[in-house]
Amino acid sequence: MSFFLTTAQVLARTKTVTRRDILAWAGLKAGDNLIAIEKGQGLKGHKVLALLEVVDVCVEPLDAITAE
């Protein structure tokens, strides 16, 4: 999973939530492991930022997201 725009937050371990397209990540569930990378799009030689464990998955409409 790419975190190009939030690399600093991932490295500082302050990023705890990410929102992704429901269709692309429909099979994601708590307990899954992911590799956070700086850039993706099928490119080889990407920089690994962290190993992540999914702790919760929920679906919410984008208009429910507030600035808080």
Predicted model as a PDB file, atoms N, CA, C, CB and O in Angstrom, pLDDT in the B-factor column:
MODEL        1                                                                  
ATOM      1  N   MET A   1       0.847  -1.160   0.000  1.00 81.00           N  
ATOM      2  CA  MET A   1       0.000   0.000   0.000  1.00 81.00           C  
ATOM      3  C   MET A   1       0.899   1.231   0.000  1.00 81.00           C  
ATOM      4  CB  MET A   1      -0.967  -0.007   1.215  1.00 81.00           C  
ATOM      5  O   MET A   1       1.812   1.346   0.817  1.00 81.00           O  
ATOM      6  N   SER A   2       0.632   2.142  -0.919  1.00 82.00           N  
ATOM      7  CA  SER A   2       1.467   3.326  -1.078  1.00 82.00           C  
ATOM      8  C   SER A   2       1.036   4.459  -0.154  1.00 82.00           C  
ATOM      9  CB  SER A   2       1.430   3.795  -2.517  1.00 82.00           C  
ATOM     10  O   SER A   2      -0.155   4.722   0.014  1.00 82.00           O  
ATOM     11  N   PHE A   3       2.025   5.128   0.445  1.00 85.00           N  
ATOM     12  CA  PHE A   3       1.795   6.260   1.334  1.00 85.00           C  
ATOM     13  C   PHE A   3       2.671   7.442   0.910  1.00 85.00           C  
ATOM     14  CB  PHE A   3       2.082   5.865   2.805  1.00 85.00           C  
ATOM     15  O   PHE A   3       3.322   8.061   1.752  1.00 85.00           O  
ATOM     16  N   PHE A   4       2.692   7.757  -0.381  1.00 83.00           N  
ATOM     17  CA  PHE A   4       3.568   8.794  -0.907  1.00 83.00           C  
ATOM     18  C   PHE A   4       3.324  10.154  -0.260  1.00 83.00           C  
ATOM     19  CB  PHE A   4       3.390   8.903  -2.398  1.00 83.00           C  
ATOM     20  O   PHE A   4       4.275  10.842   0.108  1.00 83.00           O  
ATOM     21  N   LEU A   5       2.068  10.543  -0.120  1.00 84.00           N  
ATOM     22  CA  LEU A   5       1.762  11.874   0.417  1.00 84.00           C  
ATOM     23  C   LEU A   5       1.859  11.942   1.941  1.00 84.00           C  
ATOM     24  CB  LEU A   5       0.377  12.290  -0.014  1.00 84.00           C  
ATOM     25  O   LEU A   5       1.883  13.036   2.506  1.00 84.00           O  
ATOM     26  N   THR A   6       1.914  10.800   2.606  1.00 88.00           N  
ATOM     27  CA  THR A   6       1.944  10.787   4.075  1.00 88.00           C  
ATOM     28  C   THR A   6       3.142  10.002   4.608  1.00 88.00           C  
ATOM     29  CB  THR A   6       0.646  10.188   4.626  1.00 88.00           C  
ATOM     30  O   THR A   6       3.072   9.423   5.692  1.00 88.00           O  
ATOM     31  N   THR A   7       4.226   9.980   3.859  1.00 88.00           N  
ATOM     32  CA  THR A   7       5.428   9.238   4.252  1.00 88.00           C  
ATOM     33  C   THR A   7       5.934   9.652   5.633  1.00 88.00           C  
ATOM     34  CB  THR A   7       6.529   9.443   3.219  1.00 88.00           C  
ATOM     35  O   THR A   7       6.269   8.797   6.453  1.00 88.00           O  
ATOM     36  N   ALA A   8       5.991  10.949   5.891  1.00 90.00           N  
ATOM     37  CA  ALA A   8       6.509  11.431   7.187  1.00 90.00           C  
ATOM     38  C   ALA A   8       5.670  10.919   8.350  1.00 90.00           C  
ATOM     39  CB  ALA A   8       6.543  12.967   7.212  1.00 90.00           C  
ATOM     40  O   ALA A   8       6.216  10.536   9.385  1.00 90.00           O  
ATOM     41  N   GLN A   9       4.347  10.908   8.192  1.00 90.00           N  
ATOM     42  CA  GLN A   9       3.474  10.435   9.258  1.00 90.00           C  
ATOM     43  C   GLN A   9       3.639   8.934   9.490  1.00 90.00           C  
ATOM     44  CB  GLN A   9       2.021  10.757   8.928  1.00 90.00           C  
ATOM     45  O   GLN A   9       3.605   8.480  10.634  1.00 90.00           O  
ATOM     46  N   VAL A  10       3.817   8.165   8.425  1.00 89.00           N  
ATOM     47  CA  VAL A  10       4.027   6.720   8.570  1.00 89.00           C  
ATOM     48  C   VAL A  10       5.339   6.467   9.304  1.00 89.00           C  
ATOM     49  CB  VAL A  10       4.033   6.016   7.182  1.00 89.00           C  
ATOM     50  O   VAL A  10       5.390   5.638  10.213  1.00 89.00           O  
ATOM     51  N   LEU A  11       6.390   7.166   8.920  1.00 89.00           N  
ATOM     52  CA  LEU A  11       7.693   6.974   9.570  1.00 89.00           C  
ATOM     53  C   LEU A  11       7.676   7.419  11.027  1.00 89.00           C  
ATOM     54  CB  LEU A  11       8.774   7.737   8.814  1.00 89.00           C  
ATOM     55  O   LEU A  11       8.366   6.835  11.862  1.00 89.00           O  
ATOM     56  N   ALA A  12       6.891   8.451  11.338  1.00 91.00           N  
ATOM     57  CA  ALA A  12       6.792   8.940  12.717  1.00 91.00           C  
ATOM     58  C   ALA A  12       5.800   8.117  13.542  1.00 91.00           C  
ATOM     59  CB  ALA A  12       6.376  10.413  12.723  1.00 91.00           C  
ATOM     60  O   ALA A  12       5.643   8.345  14.742  1.00 91.00           O  
ATOM     61  N   ARG A  13       5.139   7.168  12.898  1.00 89.00           N  
ATOM     62  CA  ARG A  13       4.151   6.288  13.535  1.00 89.00           C  
ATOM     63  C   ARG A  13       2.964   7.071  14.099  1.00 89.00           C  
ATOM     64  CB  ARG A  13       4.813   5.481  14.653  1.00 89.00           C  
ATOM     65  O   ARG A  13       2.373   6.670  15.101  1.00 89.00           O  
ATOM     66  N   THR A  14       2.616   8.186  13.453  1.00 90.00           N  
ATOM     67  CA  THR A  14       1.459   8.968  13.875  1.00 90.00           C  
ATOM     68  C   THR A  14       0.251   8.754  12.973  1.00 90.00           C  
ATOM     69  CB  THR A  14       1.813  10.434  13.908  1.00 90.00           C  
ATOM     70  O   THR A  14      -0.851   9.191  13.304  1.00 90.00           O  
ATOM     71  N   LYS A  15       0.439   8.095  11.851  1.00 87.00           N  
ATOM     72  CA  LYS A  15      -0.674   7.808  10.937  1.00 87.00           C  
ATOM     73  C   LYS A  15      -1.333   6.510  11.381  1.00 87.00           C  
ATOM     74  CB  LYS A  15      -0.184   7.707   9.447  1.00 87.00           C  
ATOM     75  O   LYS A  15      -0.706   5.451  11.370  1.00 87.00           O  
ATOM     76  N   THR A  16      -2.590   6.597  11.768  1.00 84.00           N  
ATOM     77  CA  THR A  16      -3.282   5.415  12.293  1.00 84.00           C  
ATOM     78  C   THR A  16      -4.500   5.023  11.477  1.00 84.00           C  
ATOM     79  CB  THR A  16      -3.699   5.658  13.714  1.00 84.00           C  
ATOM     80  O   THR A  16      -5.092   3.970  11.713  1.00 84.00           O  
ATOM     81  N   VAL A  17      -4.885   5.867  10.507  1.00 84.00           N  
ATOM     82  CA  VAL A  17      -6.077   5.600   9.701  1.00 84.00           C  
ATOM     83  C   VAL A  17      -5.746   5.896   8.245  1.00 84.00           C  
ATOM     84  CB  VAL A  17      -7.297   6.455  10.184  1.00 84.00           C  
ATOM     85  O   VAL A  17      -5.042   6.861   7.947  1.00 84.00           O  
ATOM     86  N   THR A  18      -6.256   5.065   7.339  1.00 83.00           N  
ATOM     87  CA  THR A  18      -6.159   5.363   5.917  1.00 83.00           C  
ATOM     88  C   THR A  18      -7.482   5.002   5.273  1.00 83.00           C  
ATOM     89  CB  THR A  18      -4.977   4.597   5.249  1.00 83.00           C  
ATOM     90  O   THR A  18      -8.160   4.075   5.715  1.00 83.00           O  
ATOM     91  N   ARG A  19      -7.850   5.728   4.231  1.00 80.00           N  
ATOM     92  CA  ARG A  19      -9.100   5.464   3.528  1.00 80.00           C  
ATOM     93  C   ARG A  19      -8.766   5.072   2.099  1.00 80.00           C  
ATOM     94  CB  ARG A  19     -10.051   6.704   3.565  1.00 80.00           C  
ATOM     95  O   ARG A  19      -8.009   5.753   1.406  1.00 80.00           O  
ATOM     96  N   ARG A  20      -9.345   3.965   1.679  1.00 81.00           N  
ATOM     97  CA  ARG A  20      -9.071   3.429   0.339  1.00 81.00           C  
ATOM     98  C   ARG A  20     -10.379   3.075  -0.352  1.00 81.00           C  
ATOM     99  CB  ARG A  20      -8.148   2.186   0.416  1.00 81.00           C  
ATOM    100  O   ARG A  20     -11.428   2.992   0.288  1.00 81.00           O  
ATOM    101  N   ASP A  21     -10.309   2.868  -1.651  1.00 78.00           N  
ATOM    102  CA  ASP A  21     -11.462   2.489  -2.462  1.00 78.00           C  
ATOM    103  C   ASP A  21     -12.005   1.137  -1.996  1.00 78.00           C  
ATOM    104  CB  ASP A  21     -11.082   2.435  -3.962  1.00 78.00           C  
ATOM    105  O   ASP A  21     -11.257   0.164  -1.907  1.00 78.00           O  
ATOM    106  N   ILE A  22     -13.293   1.077  -1.703  1.00 79.00           N  
ATOM    107  CA  ILE A  22     -13.928  -0.142  -1.192  1.00 79.00           C  
ATOM    108  C   ILE A  22     -13.812  -1.303  -2.181  1.00 79.00           C  
ATOM    109  CB  ILE A  22     -15.398   0.125  -0.879  1.00 79.00           C  
ATOM    110  O   ILE A  22     -13.651  -2.451  -1.767  1.00 79.00           O  
ATOM    111  N   LEU A  23     -13.891  -1.021  -3.460  1.00 81.00           N  
ATOM    112  CA  LEU A  23     -13.829  -2.093  -4.450  1.00 81.00           C  
ATOM    113  C   LEU A  23     -12.442  -2.721  -4.522  1.00 81.00           C  
ATOM    114  CB  LEU A  23     -14.227  -1.565  -5.817  1.00 81.00           C  
ATOM    115  O   LEU A  23     -12.314  -3.936  -4.673  1.00 81.00           O  
ATOM    116  N   ALA A  24     -11.419  -1.906  -4.414  1.00 78.00           N  
ATOM    117  CA  ALA A  24     -10.050  -2.407  -4.509  1.00 78.00           C  
ATOM    118  C   ALA A  24      -9.633  -3.161  -3.258  1.00 78.00           C  
ATOM    119  CB  ALA A  24      -9.090  -1.264  -4.760  1.00 78.00           C  
ATOM    120  O   ALA A  24      -8.787  -4.051  -3.337  1.00 78.00           O  
ATOM    121  N   TRP A  25     -10.207  -2.828  -2.099  1.00 82.00           N  
ATOM    122  CA  TRP A  25      -9.777  -3.410  -0.822  1.00 82.00           C  
ATOM    123  C   TRP A  25     -10.901  -4.178  -0.138  1.00 82.00           C  
ATOM    124  CB  TRP A  25      -9.264  -2.316   0.107  1.00 82.00           C  
ATOM    125  O   TRP A  25     -10.898  -4.308   1.086  1.00 82.00           O  
ATOM    126  N   ALA A  26     -11.863  -4.691  -0.905  1.00 83.00           N  
ATOM    127  CA  ALA A  26     -13.040  -5.359  -0.346  1.00 83.00           C  
ATOM    128  C   ALA A  26     -12.678  -6.572   0.507  1.00 83.00           C  
ATOM    129  CB  ALA A  26     -13.966  -5.786  -1.462  1.00 83.00           C  
ATOM    130  O   ALA A  26     -13.410  -6.894   1.443  1.00 83.00           O  
ATOM    131  N   GLY A  27     -11.590  -7.241   0.218  1.00 89.00           N  
ATOM    132  CA  GLY A  27     -11.216  -8.443   0.961  1.00 89.00           C  
ATOM    133  C   GLY A  27     -10.382  -8.179   2.204  1.00 89.00           C  
ATOM    134  O   GLY A  27     -10.008  -9.119   2.906  1.00 89.00           O  
ATOM    135  N   LEU A  28     -10.087  -6.923   2.486  1.00 89.00           N  
ATOM    136  CA  LEU A  28      -9.251  -6.576   3.631  1.00 89.00           C  
ATOM    137  C   LEU A  28      -9.993  -6.854   4.938  1.00 89.00           C  
ATOM    138  CB  LEU A  28      -8.825  -5.097   3.559  1.00 89.00           C  
ATOM    139  O   LEU A  28     -11.176  -6.540   5.064  1.00 89.00           O  
ATOM    140  N   LYS A  29      -9.296  -7.442   5.907  1.00 92.00           N  
ATOM    141  CA  LYS A  29      -9.929  -7.744   7.193  1.00 92.00           C  
ATOM    142  C   LYS A  29      -8.926  -7.566   8.322  1.00 92.00           C  
ATOM    143  CB  LYS A  29     -10.499  -9.180   7.201  1.00 92.00           C  
ATOM    144  O   LYS A  29      -7.717  -7.551   8.091  1.00 92.00           O  
ATOM    145  N   ALA A  30      -9.426  -7.434   9.528  1.00 93.00           N  
ATOM    146  CA  ALA A  30      -8.562  -7.297  10.705  1.00 93.00           C  
ATOM    147  C   ALA A  30      -7.625  -8.498  10.783  1.00 93.00           C  
ATOM    148  CB  ALA A  30      -9.409  -7.172  12.011  1.00 93.00           C  
ATOM    149  O   ALA A  30      -8.040  -9.637  10.564  1.00 93.00           O  
ATOM    150  N   GLY A  31      -6.370  -8.234  11.095  1.00 95.00           N  
ATOM    151  CA  GLY A  31      -5.366  -9.287  11.176  1.00 95.00           C  
ATOM    152  C   GLY A  31      -4.513  -9.418   9.928  1.00 95.00           C  
ATOM    153  O   GLY A  31      -3.453 -10.042   9.965  1.00 95.00           O  
ATOM    154  N   ASP A  32      -4.965  -8.832   8.812  1.00 95.00           N  
ATOM    155  CA  ASP A  32      -4.164  -8.850   7.588  1.00 95.00           C  
ATOM    156  C   ASP A  32      -2.892  -8.029   7.791  1.00 95.00           C  
ATOM    157  CB  ASP A  32      -4.981  -8.301   6.385  1.00 95.00           C  
ATOM    158  O   ASP A  32      -2.885  -7.051   8.539  1.00 95.00           O  
ATOM    159  N   ASN A  33      -1.831  -8.433   7.125  1.00 95.00           N  
ATOM    160  CA  ASN A  33      -0.563  -7.705   7.169  1.00 95.00           C  
ATOM    161  C   ASN A  33      -0.326  -7.034   5.825  1.00 95.00           C  
ATOM    162  CB  ASN A  33       0.615  -8.653   7.525  1.00 95.00           C  
ATOM    163  O   ASN A  33      -0.599  -7.615   4.775  1.00 95.00           O  
ATOM    164  N   LEU A  34       0.182  -5.812   5.862  1.00 91.00           N  
ATOM    165  CA  LEU A  34       0.462  -5.035   4.663  1.00 91.00           C  
ATOM    166  C   LEU A  34       1.871  -4.470   4.740  1.00 91.00           C  
ATOM    167  CB  LEU A  34      -0.570  -3.901   4.485  1.00 91.00           C  
ATOM    168  O   LEU A  34       2.437  -4.328   5.824  1.00 91.00           O  
ATOM    169  N   ILE A  35       2.426  -4.152   3.591  1.00 89.00           N  
ATOM    170  CA  ILE A  35       3.718  -3.477   3.524  1.00 89.00           C  
ATOM    171  C   ILE A  35       3.454  -2.053   3.063  1.00 89.00           C  
ATOM    172  CB  ILE A  35       4.722  -4.222   2.558  1.00 89.00           C  
ATOM    173  O   ILE A  35       2.915  -1.841   1.976  1.00 89.00           O  
ATOM    174  N   ALA A  36       3.828  -1.076   3.881  1.00 89.00           N  
ATOM    175  CA  ALA A  36       3.683   0.331   3.510  1.00 89.00           C  
ATOM    176  C   ALA A  36       4.899   0.724   2.682  1.00 89.00           C  
ATOM    177  CB  ALA A  36       3.537   1.250   4.777  1.00 89.00           C  
ATOM    178  O   ALA A  36       6.039   0.549   3.111  1.00 89.00           O  
ATOM    179  N   ILE A  37       4.640   1.260   1.480  1.00 88.00           N  
ATOM    180  CA  ILE A  37       5.728   1.688   0.603  1.00 88.00           C  
ATOM    181  C   ILE A  37       5.563   3.166   0.276  1.00 88.00           C  
ATOM    182  CB  ILE A  37       5.762   0.841  -0.697  1.00 88.00           C  
ATOM    183  O   ILE A  37       4.480   3.733   0.426  1.00 88.00           O  
ATOM    184  N   GLU A  38       6.656   3.781  -0.174  1.00 85.00           N  
ATOM    185  CA  GLU A  38       6.606   5.207  -0.490  1.00 85.00           C  
ATOM    186  C   GLU A  38       5.865   5.464  -1.797  1.00 85.00           C  
ATOM    187  CB  GLU A  38       8.017   5.780  -0.572  1.00 85.00           C  
ATOM    188  O   GLU A  38       5.021   6.358  -1.860  1.00 85.00           O  
ATOM    189  N   LYS A  39       6.165   4.701  -2.830  1.00 79.00           N  
ATOM    190  CA  LYS A  39       5.492   4.841  -4.123  1.00 79.00           C  
ATOM    191  C   LYS A  39       5.155   3.452  -4.647  1.00 79.00           C  
ATOM    192  CB  LYS A  39       6.382   5.623  -5.146  1.00 79.00           C  
ATOM    193  O   LYS A  39       5.872   2.487  -4.382  1.00 79.00           O  
ATOM    194  N   GLY A  40       4.062   3.360  -5.390  1.00 68.00           N  
ATOM    195  CA  GLY A  40       3.622   2.067  -5.897  1.00 68.00           C  
ATOM    196  C   GLY A  40       3.463   2.067  -7.400  1.00 68.00           C  
ATOM    197  O   GLY A  40       4.409   2.353  -8.132  1.00 68.00           O  
ATOM    198  N   GLN A  41       2.274   1.747  -7.857  1.00 69.00           N  
ATOM    199  CA  GLN A  41       1.928   1.689  -9.272  1.00 69.00           C  
ATOM    200  C   GLN A  41       2.721   0.637 -10.028  1.00 69.00           C  
ATOM    201  CB  GLN A  41       2.144   3.030  -9.907  1.00 69.00           C  
ATOM    202  O   GLN A  41       3.026   0.824 -11.206  1.00 69.00           O  
ATOM    203  N   GLY A  42       3.061  -0.466  -9.371  1.00 64.00           N  
ATOM    204  CA  GLY A  42       3.750  -1.550 -10.046  1.00 64.00           C  
ATOM    205  C   GLY A  42       5.227  -1.318 -10.284  1.00 64.00           C  
ATOM    206  O   GLY A  42       5.866  -2.107 -10.980  1.00 64.00           O  
ATOM    207  N   LEU A  43       5.783  -0.265  -9.729  1.00 62.00           N  
ATOM    208  CA  LEU A  43       7.194   0.031  -9.926  1.00 62.00           C  
ATOM    209  C   LEU A  43       8.055  -0.867  -9.057  1.00 62.00           C  
ATOM    210  CB  LEU A  43       7.484   1.499  -9.622  1.00 62.00           C  
ATOM    211  O   LEU A  43       7.716  -1.138  -7.905  1.00 62.00           O  
ATOM    212  N   LYS A  44       9.158  -1.322  -9.603  1.00 70.00           N  
ATOM    213  CA  LYS A  44      10.085  -2.143  -8.823  1.00 70.00           C  
ATOM    214  C   LYS A  44      11.042  -1.234  -8.066  1.00 70.00           C  
ATOM    215  CB  LYS A  44      10.869  -3.127  -9.737  1.00 70.00           C  
ATOM    216  O   LYS A  44      11.240  -0.081  -8.450  1.00 70.00           O  
ATOM    217  N   GLY A  45      11.627  -1.740  -7.008  1.00 69.00           N  
ATOM    218  CA  GLY A  45      12.606  -0.991  -6.253  1.00 69.00           C  
ATOM    219  C   GLY A  45      12.004   0.064  -5.352  1.00 69.00           C  
ATOM    220  O   GLY A  45      12.657   1.059  -5.036  1.00 69.00           O  
ATOM    221  N   HIS A  46      10.748  -0.145  -4.929  1.00 76.00           N  
ATOM    222  CA  HIS A  46      10.106   0.830  -4.059  1.00 76.00           C  
ATOM    223  C   HIS A  46      10.704   0.797  -2.647  1.00 76.00           C  
ATOM    224  CB  HIS A  46       8.599   0.570  -4.002  1.00 76.00           C  
ATOM    225  O   HIS A  46      11.238  -0.225  -2.213  1.00 76.00           O  
ATOM    226  N   LYS A  47      10.609   1.911  -1.948  1.00 83.00           N  
ATOM    227  CA  LYS A  47      11.143   2.031  -0.598  1.00 83.00           C  
ATOM    228  C   LYS A  47      10.098   1.536   0.407  1.00 83.00           C  
ATOM    229  CB  LYS A  47      11.552   3.502  -0.294  1.00 83.00           C  
ATOM    230  O   LYS A  47       8.989   2.068   0.464  1.00 83.00           O  
ATOM    231  N   VAL A  48      10.453   0.519   1.198  1.00 86.00           N  
ATOM    232  CA  VAL A  48       9.559   0.004   2.226  1.00 86.00           C  
ATOM    233  C   VAL A  48       9.637   0.930   3.437  1.00 86.00           C  
ATOM    234  CB  VAL A  48       9.927  -1.466   2.615  1.00 86.00           C  
ATOM    235  O   VAL A  48      10.721   1.196   3.954  1.00 86.00           O  
ATOM    236  N   LEU A  49       8.478   1.419   3.886  1.00 89.00           N  
ATOM    237  CA  LEU A  49       8.408   2.334   5.020  1.00 89.00           C  
ATOM    238  C   LEU A  49       8.155   1.595   6.331  1.00 89.00           C  
ATOM    239  CB  LEU A  49       7.318   3.367   4.790  1.00 89.00           C  
ATOM    240  O   LEU A  49       8.760   1.910   7.356  1.00 89.00           O  
ATOM    241  N   ALA A  50       7.251   0.603   6.292  1.00 90.00           N  
ATOM    242  CA  ALA A  50       6.874  -0.092   7.523  1.00 90.00           C  
ATOM    243  C   ALA A  50       6.089  -1.346   7.191  1.00 90.00           C  
ATOM    244  CB  ALA A  50       6.052   0.828   8.445  1.00 90.00           C  
ATOM    245  O   ALA A  50       5.573  -1.494   6.083  1.00 90.00           O  
ATOM    246  N   LEU A  51       6.002  -2.236   8.149  1.00 91.00           N  
ATOM    247  CA  LEU A  51       5.107  -3.386   8.075  1.00 91.00           C  
ATOM    248  C   LEU A  51       3.908  -3.053   8.941  1.00 91.00           C  
ATOM    249  CB  LEU A  51       5.814  -4.722   8.543  1.00 91.00           C  
ATOM    250  O   LEU A  51       4.063  -2.629  10.087  1.00 91.00           O  
ATOM    251  N   LEU A  52       2.707  -3.242   8.398  1.00 91.00           N  
ATOM    252  CA  LEU A  52       1.482  -2.839   9.082  1.00 91.00           C  
ATOM    253  C   LEU A  52       0.595  -4.036   9.356  1.00 91.00           C  
ATOM    254  CB  LEU A  52       0.725  -1.805   8.258  1.00 91.00           C  
ATOM    255  O   LEU A  52       0.588  -5.001   8.592  1.00 91.00           O  
ATOM    256  N   GLU A  53      -0.152  -3.974  10.448  1.00 92.00           N  
ATOM    257  CA  GLU A  53      -1.183  -4.968  10.727  1.00 92.00           C  
ATOM    258  C   GLU A  53      -2.521  -4.239  10.784  1.00 92.00           C  
ATOM    259  CB  GLU A  53      -0.893  -5.743  12.067  1.00 92.00           C  
ATOM    260  O   GLU A  53      -2.664  -3.246  11.498  1.00 92.00           O  
ATOM    261  N   VAL A  54      -3.495  -4.732  10.035  1.00 92.00           N  
ATOM    262  CA  VAL A  54      -4.830  -4.148  10.022  1.00 92.00           C  
ATOM    263  C   VAL A  54      -5.527  -4.530  11.326  1.00 92.00           C  
ATOM    264  CB  VAL A  54      -5.652  -4.629   8.775  1.00 92.00           C  
ATOM    265  O   VAL A  54      -5.606  -5.711  11.662  1.00 92.00           O  
ATOM    266  N   VAL A  55      -6.029  -3.544  12.058  1.00 92.00           N  
ATOM    267  CA  VAL A  55      -6.713  -3.835  13.316  1.00 92.00           C  
ATOM    268  C   VAL A  55      -8.223  -3.673  13.208  1.00 92.00           C  
ATOM    269  CB  VAL A  55      -6.185  -2.937  14.411  1.00 92.00           C  
ATOM    270  O   VAL A  55      -8.958  -4.218  14.032  1.00 92.00           O  
ATOM    271  N   ASP A  56      -8.703  -2.930  12.202  1.00 92.00           N  
ATOM    272  CA  ASP A  56     -10.138  -2.736  12.034  1.00 92.00           C  
ATOM    273  C   ASP A  56     -10.412  -2.303  10.601  1.00 92.00           C  
ATOM    274  CB  ASP A  56     -10.686  -1.688  13.044  1.00 92.00           C  
ATOM    275  O   ASP A  56      -9.597  -1.619   9.981  1.00 92.00           O  
ATOM    276  N   VAL A  57     -11.553  -2.704  10.086  1.00 89.00           N  
ATOM    277  CA  VAL A  57     -11.982  -2.299   8.751  1.00 89.00           C  
ATOM    278  C   VAL A  57     -13.431  -1.845   8.860  1.00 89.00           C  
ATOM    279  CB  VAL A  57     -11.820  -3.469   7.705  1.00 89.00           C  
ATOM    280  O   VAL A  57     -14.272  -2.560   9.406  1.00 89.00           O  
ATOM    281  N   CYS A  58     -13.718  -0.661   8.343  1.00 86.00           N  
ATOM    282  CA  CYS A  58     -15.105  -0.200   8.307  1.00 86.00           C  
ATOM    283  C   CYS A  58     -15.338   0.550   7.004  1.00 86.00           C  
ATOM    284  CB  CYS A  58     -15.432   0.704   9.535  1.00 86.00           C  
ATOM    285  O   CYS A  58     -14.404   1.061   6.386  1.00 86.00           O  
ATOM    286  N   VAL A  59     -16.594   0.604   6.601  1.00 82.00           N  
ATOM    287  CA  VAL A  59     -16.969   1.303   5.377  1.00 82.00           C  
ATOM    288  C   VAL A  59     -17.789   2.517   5.790  1.00 82.00           C  
ATOM    289  CB  VAL A  59     -17.774   0.368   4.390  1.00 82.00           C  
ATOM    290  O   VAL A  59     -18.748   2.403   6.554  1.00 82.00           O  
ATOM    291  N   GLU A  60     -17.404   3.674   5.280  1.00 79.00           N  
ATOM    292  CA  GLU A  60     -18.153   4.896   5.566  1.00 79.00           C  
ATOM    293  C   GLU A  60     -18.187   5.751   4.316  1.00 79.00           C  
ATOM    294  CB  GLU A  60     -17.527   5.680   6.753  1.00 79.00           C  
ATOM    295  O   GLU A  60     -17.226   5.757   3.546  1.00 79.00           O  
ATOM    296  N   PRO A  61     -19.282   6.478   4.097  1.00 78.00           N  
ATOM    297  CA  PRO A  61     -19.354   7.360   2.938  1.00 78.00           C  
ATOM    298  C   PRO A  61     -18.345   8.495   3.075  1.00 78.00           C  
ATOM    299  CB  PRO A  61     -20.778   7.924   2.773  1.00 78.00           C  
ATOM    300  O   PRO A  61     -18.119   8.986   4.181  1.00 78.00           O  
ATOM    301  N   LEU A  62     -17.741   8.914   1.979  1.00 74.00           N  
ATOM    302  CA  LEU A  62     -16.734   9.961   2.020  1.00 74.00           C  
ATOM    303  C   LEU A  62     -17.276  11.268   2.568  1.00 74.00           C  
ATOM    304  CB  LEU A  62     -16.173  10.182   0.650  1.00 74.00           C  
ATOM    305  O   LEU A  62     -16.524  12.032   3.174  1.00 74.00           O  
ATOM    306  N   ASP A  63     -18.552  11.547   2.373  1.00 76.00           N  
ATOM    307  CA  ASP A  63     -19.094  12.811   2.884  1.00 76.00           C  
ATOM    308  C   ASP A  63     -19.295  12.783   4.407  1.00 76.00           C  
ATOM    309  CB  ASP A  63     -20.422  13.124   2.194  1.00 76.00           C  
ATOM    310  O   ASP A  63     -19.664  13.798   4.998  1.00 76.00           O  
ATOM    311  N   ALA A  64     -19.056  11.630   5.042  1.00 72.00           N  
ATOM    312  CA  ALA A  64     -19.151  11.534   6.499  1.00 72.00           C  
ATOM    313  C   ALA A  64     -17.841  11.939   7.174  1.00 72.00           C  
ATOM    314  CB  ALA A  64     -19.532  10.112   6.910  1.00 72.00           C  
ATOM    315  O   ALA A  64     -17.795  12.073   8.397  1.00 72.00           O  
ATOM    316  N   ILE A  65     -16.780  12.133   6.396  1.00 72.00           N  
ATOM    317  CA  ILE A  65     -15.473  12.493   6.935  1.00 72.00           C  
ATOM    318  C   ILE A  65     -15.459  13.981   7.271  1.00 72.00           C  
ATOM    319  CB  ILE A  65     -14.343  12.145   5.931  1.00 72.00           C  
ATOM    320  O   ILE A  65     -15.817  14.817   6.442  1.00 72.00           O  
ATOM    321  N   THR A  66     -15.042  14.301   8.490  1.00 75.00           N  
ATOM    322  CA  THR A  66     -14.977  15.698   8.911  1.00 75.00           C  
ATOM    323  C   THR A  66     -13.512  16.142   8.993  1.00 75.00           C  
ATOM    324  CB  THR A  66     -15.690  15.895  10.280  1.00 75.00           C  
ATOM    325  O   THR A  66     -12.602  15.323   8.863  1.00 75.00           O  
ATOM    326  N   ALA A  67     -13.297  17.411   9.204  1.00 72.00           N  
ATOM    327  CA  ALA A  67     -11.939  17.976   9.269  1.00 72.00           C  
ATOM    328  C   ALA A  67     -11.235  17.639  10.579  1.00 72.00           C  
ATOM    329  CB  ALA A  67     -11.992  19.489   9.096  1.00 72.00           C  
ATOM    330  O   ALA A  67     -10.038  17.904  10.684  1.00 72.00           O  
ATOM    331  N   GLU A  68     -11.882  17.086  11.558  1.00 66.00           N  
ATOM    332  CA  GLU A  68     -11.286  16.800  12.857  1.00 66.00           C  
ATOM    333  C   GLU A  68     -10.201  15.791  12.786  1.00 66.00           C  
ATOM    334  CB  GLU A  68     -12.310  16.338  13.804  1.00 66.00           C  
ATOM    335  O   GLU A  68      -9.606  15.451  13.809  1.00 66.00           O  
TER     336      GLU A  68                                                      
ENDMDL                                                                          
END                                                                             
